[in-house]
């Protein structure tokens, strides 16, 4: 009976260490997550550039900021 309990405990312990090693080896997963984040950021940047080229809001914003800065200097 004791031998059976020790064998079961040994199987459980070796199974959990194998599982921990398998789960801790996820270096490729983090690389894939970074790639997806970069693709999402590039998509948002493309949408922003497309919007900025079709409207003159960015130019007006920059002009107003420069006008305020120049009025503070002079």
N, CA, C and O atoms as a DFTB+ gen file, in Angstrom:
296 C
 N C O
     1  1       0.828      -1.191       0.000
     2  2       0.000       0.000       0.000
     3  2       0.874       1.258       0.000
     4  3       0.630       2.188      -0.768
     5  1       1.882       1.281       0.855
     6  2       2.783       2.420       0.926
     7  2       3.548       2.591      -0.386
     8  3       3.759       3.711      -0.852
     9  1       3.956       1.475      -0.971
    10  2       4.673       1.516      -2.235
    11  2       3.783       2.113      -3.316
    12  3       4.277       2.871      -4.151
    13  1       2.507       1.806      -3.331
    14  2       1.572       2.334      -4.325
    15  2       1.397       3.837      -4.142
    16  3       1.388       4.588      -5.117
    17  1       1.259       4.277      -2.887
    18  2       1.111       5.707      -2.634
    19  2       2.358       6.482      -3.043
    20  3       2.247       7.579      -3.592
    21  1       3.525       5.941      -2.789
    22  2       4.770       6.589      -3.183
    23  2       4.873       6.651      -4.700
    24  3       5.317       7.658      -5.253
    25  1       4.473       5.601      -5.362
    26  2       4.517       5.577      -6.826
    27  2       3.567       6.620      -7.411
    28  3       3.911       7.307      -8.372
    29  1       2.387       6.735      -6.837
    30  2       1.413       7.731      -7.322
    31  2       1.945       9.141      -7.090
    32  3       1.826      10.002      -7.961
    33  1       2.526       9.377      -5.926
    34  2       3.075      10.695      -5.623
    35  2       4.227      11.027      -6.576
    36  3       4.342      12.161      -7.041
    37  1       5.059      10.061      -6.861
    38  2       6.173      10.264      -7.782
    39  2       5.665      10.581      -9.181
    40  3       6.214      11.455      -9.852
    41  1       4.627       9.886      -9.632
    42  2       4.046      10.162     -10.944
    43  2       3.456      11.570     -11.010
    44  3       3.614      12.271     -12.010
    45  1       2.785      11.971      -9.953
    46  2       2.198      13.308      -9.919
    47  2       3.286      14.372      -9.945
    48  3       3.167      15.358     -10.673
    49  1       4.336      14.191      -9.167
    50  2       5.415      15.176      -9.123
    51  2       6.143      15.275     -10.454
    52  3       6.436      16.382     -10.907
    53  1       6.439      14.164     -11.083
    54  2       7.122      14.222     -12.377
    55  2       6.206      14.783     -13.450
    56  3       6.671      15.453     -14.372
    57  1       4.920      14.519     -13.342
    58  2       3.975      15.078     -14.306
    59  2       3.868      16.586     -14.189
    60  3       3.776      17.283     -15.200
    61  1       3.878      17.097     -12.968
    62  2       3.776      18.548     -12.794
    63  2       5.059      19.247     -13.223
    64  3       5.001      20.354     -13.758
    65  1       6.218      18.627     -13.001
    66  2       7.461      19.270     -13.448
    67  2       7.533      19.286     -14.968
    68  3       8.014      20.257     -15.551
    69  1       7.071      18.247     -15.604
    70  2       7.024      18.251     -17.075
    71  2       6.079      19.323     -17.579
    72  3       6.383      20.020     -18.547
    73  1       4.947      19.456     -16.932
    74  2       3.971      20.462     -17.331
    75  2       4.527      21.866     -17.127
    76  3       4.327      22.742     -17.969
    77  1       5.223      22.083     -16.016
    78  2       5.829      23.394     -15.767
    79  2       6.884      23.715     -16.813
    80  3       6.960      24.851     -17.282
    81  1       7.691      22.746     -17.184
    82  2       8.699      22.987     -18.220
    83  2       8.043      23.291     -19.555
    84  3       8.499      24.164     -20.293
    85  1       6.986      22.578     -19.861
    86  2       6.291      22.794     -21.125
    87  2       5.635      24.171     -21.168
    88  3       5.652      24.829     -22.208
    89  1       5.059      24.611     -20.058
    90  2       4.391      25.903     -20.016
    91  2       5.377      27.059     -19.937
    92  3       5.069      28.155     -20.405
    93  1       6.539      26.847     -19.364
    94  2       7.502      27.937     -19.228
    95  2       8.259      28.201     -20.520
    96  3       8.910      29.240     -20.633
    97  1       8.202      27.331     -21.470
    98  2       8.916      27.497     -22.731
    99  2       7.987      28.140     -23.756
   100  3       7.561      27.489     -24.710
   101  1       7.674      29.429     -23.556
   102  2       6.752      30.118     -24.462
   103  2       7.395      31.348     -25.082
   104  3       6.728      32.361     -25.291
   105  1       8.680      31.264     -25.374
   106  2       9.368      32.413     -25.955
   107  2       8.788      32.790     -27.308
   108  3       8.707      33.978     -27.622
   109  1       8.393      31.843     -28.098
   110  2       7.804      32.130     -29.401
   111  2       6.451      32.811     -29.289
   112  3       6.078      33.602     -30.156
   113  1       5.722      32.512     -28.241
   114  2       4.414      33.129     -28.065
   115  2       4.545      34.617     -27.821
   116  3       3.768      35.395     -28.374
   117  1       5.493      35.034     -27.017
   118  2       5.646      36.468     -26.768
   119  2       6.093      37.184     -28.032
   120  3       5.700      38.330     -28.249
   121  1       6.893      36.555     -28.863
   122  2       7.302      37.152     -30.129
   123  2       6.094      37.344     -31.035
   124  3       5.972      38.377     -31.693
   125  1       5.213      36.374     -31.077
   126  2       4.012      36.497     -31.895
   127  2       3.099      37.599     -31.369
   128  3       2.471      38.312     -32.153
   129  1       3.021      37.742     -30.054
   130  2       2.197      38.812     -29.492
   131  2       2.762      40.181     -29.856
   132  3       2.005      41.095     -30.182
   133  1       4.083      40.330     -29.803
   134  2       4.696      41.593     -30.203
   135  2       4.417      41.885     -31.679
   136  3       4.146      43.027     -32.050
   137  1       4.484      40.864     -32.504
   138  2       4.225      41.051     -33.932
   139  2       2.793      41.519     -34.161
   140  3       2.556      42.394     -34.993
   141  1       1.841      40.949     -33.438
   142  2       0.445      41.372     -33.594
   143  2       0.238      42.803     -33.122
   144  3      -0.523      43.552     -33.734
   145  1       0.899      43.187     -32.050
   146  2       0.792      44.564     -31.565
   147  2       1.380      45.527     -32.588
   148  3       0.810      46.588     -32.839
   149  1       2.518      45.166     -33.180
   150  2       3.125      46.018     -34.196
   151  2       2.235      46.140     -35.434
   152  3       2.133      47.218     -36.018
   153  1       1.601      45.056     -35.831
   154  2       0.677      45.122     -36.968
   155  2      -0.521      46.009     -36.653
   156  3      -0.971      46.768     -37.511
   157  1      -1.032      45.922     -35.450
   158  2      -2.151      46.781     -35.048
   159  2      -1.754      48.239     -35.029
   160  3      -2.513      49.095     -35.485
   161  1      -0.567      48.537     -34.506
   162  2      -0.088      49.924     -34.473
   163  2       0.131      50.457     -35.881
   164  3      -0.163      51.619     -36.160
   165  1       0.641      49.621     -36.761
   166  2       0.844      50.046     -38.150
   167  2      -0.500      50.322     -38.824
   168  3      -0.615      51.265     -39.606
   169  1      -1.504      49.519     -38.534
   170  2      -2.836      49.751     -39.095
   171  2      -3.436      51.064     -38.629
   172  3      -4.019      51.807     -39.419
   173  1      -3.291      51.347     -37.340
   174  2      -3.798      52.612     -36.805
   175  2      -3.038      53.786     -37.418
   176  3      -3.635      54.813     -37.741
   177  1      -1.728      53.637     -37.577
   178  2      -0.926      54.701     -38.184
   179  2      -1.346      54.940     -39.629
   180  3      -1.418      56.088     -40.069
   181  1      -1.623      53.878     -40.368
   182  2      -2.082      54.040     -41.751
   183  2      -3.427      54.749     -41.817
   184  3      -3.637      55.604     -42.677
   185  1      -4.331      54.401     -40.920
   186  2      -5.622      55.086     -40.887
   187  2      -5.458      56.562     -40.548
   188  3      -6.134      57.411     -41.128
   189  1      -4.568      56.871     -39.614
   190  2      -4.329      58.255     -39.237
   191  2      -3.721      59.046     -40.391
   192  3      -4.124      60.182     -40.642
   193  1      -2.768      58.463     -41.087
   194  2      -2.141      59.148     -42.223
   195  2      -3.164      59.361     -43.334
   196  3      -3.185      60.424     -43.956
   197  1      -4.005      58.373     -43.591
   198  2      -5.032      58.529     -44.622
   199  2      -6.005      59.643     -44.250
   200  3      -6.412      60.425     -45.110
   201  1      -6.379      59.719     -42.973
   202  2      -7.281      60.789     -42.536
   203  2      -6.592      62.143     -42.611
   204  3      -7.204      63.128     -43.024
   205  1      -5.327      62.200     -42.215
   206  2      -4.607      63.468     -42.183
   207  2      -4.366      64.024     -43.575
   208  3      -4.338      65.242     -43.752
   209  1      -4.193      63.172     -44.554
   210  2      -3.964      63.661     -45.913
   211  2      -5.243      64.143     -46.575
   212  3      -5.186      64.944     -47.508
   213  1      -6.385      63.679     -46.119
   214  2      -7.657      64.095     -46.726
   215  2      -8.244      65.342     -46.074
   216  3      -9.116      65.985     -46.658
   217  1      -7.789      65.692     -44.892
   218  2      -8.296      66.876     -44.208
   219  2      -7.166      67.850     -43.962
   220  3      -5.994      67.481     -44.043
   221  1      -7.504      69.081     -43.663
   222  2      -6.473      70.072     -43.366
   223  2      -6.413      70.385     -41.869
   224  3      -5.882      71.423     -41.472
   225  1      -6.948      69.504     -41.052
   226  2      -6.982      69.753     -39.606
   227  2      -5.594      69.731     -38.990
   228  3      -5.314      70.502     -38.072
   229  1      -4.731      68.872     -39.475
   230  2      -3.376      68.807     -38.931
   231  2      -2.626      70.100     -39.247
   232  3      -1.926      70.643     -38.392
   233  1      -2.774      70.582     -40.466
   234  2      -2.099      71.830     -40.845
   235  2      -2.625      72.994     -40.017
   236  3      -1.851      73.840     -39.570
   237  1      -3.942      73.041     -39.811
   238  2      -4.511      74.118     -38.987
   239  2      -4.029      74.028     -37.545
   240  3      -3.742      75.048     -36.919
   241  1      -3.941      72.821     -37.023
   242  2      -3.455      72.633     -35.656
   243  2      -2.012      73.114     -35.524
   244  3      -1.682      73.851     -34.594
   245  1      -1.161      72.701     -36.448
   246  2       0.238      73.119     -36.384
   247  2       0.374      74.627     -36.564
   248  3       1.196      75.259     -35.900
   249  1      -0.425      75.207     -37.459
   250  2      -0.381      76.655     -37.655
   251  2      -0.806      77.400     -36.392
   252  3      -0.190      78.401     -36.025
   253  1      -1.847      76.920     -35.730
   254  2      -2.304      77.605     -34.522
   255  2      -1.280      77.475     -33.393
   256  3      -1.077      78.420     -32.631
   257  1      -0.637      76.319     -33.283
   258  2       0.397      76.144     -32.256
   259  2       1.573      77.064     -32.541
   260  3       2.074      77.728     -31.634
   261  1       2.015      77.108     -33.782
   262  2       3.133      77.987     -34.135
   263  2       2.776      79.460     -33.944
   264  3       3.611      80.246     -33.496
   265  1       1.548      79.838     -34.280
   266  2       1.125      81.223     -34.070
   267  2       1.148      81.589     -32.589
   268  3       1.578      82.683     -32.225
   269  1       0.687      80.680     -31.738
   270  2       0.699      80.948     -30.292
   271  2       2.120      81.039     -29.755
   272  3       2.418      81.896     -28.923
   273  1       2.997      80.161     -30.226
   274  2       4.386      80.204     -29.775
   275  2       5.045      81.494     -30.227
   276  3       5.758      82.131     -29.451
   277  1       4.817      81.885     -31.471
   278  2       5.426      83.121     -31.977
   279  2       4.865      84.350     -31.291
   280  3       5.587      85.328     -31.096
   281  1       3.595      84.325     -30.920
   282  2       3.032      85.478     -30.214
   283  2       3.595      85.585     -28.793
   284  3       3.691      86.687     -28.254
   285  1       3.963      84.474     -28.190
   286  2       4.573      84.502     -26.861
   287  2       6.016      84.982     -26.918
   288  3       6.508      85.577     -25.959
   289  1       6.693      84.733     -28.017
   290  2       8.103      85.117     -28.154
   291  2       8.237      86.603     -28.418
   292  3       9.123      87.251     -27.859
   293  1       7.378      87.153     -29.255
   294  2       7.529      88.562     -29.624
   295  2       6.846      89.489     -28.678
   296  3       6.890      90.705     -28.866
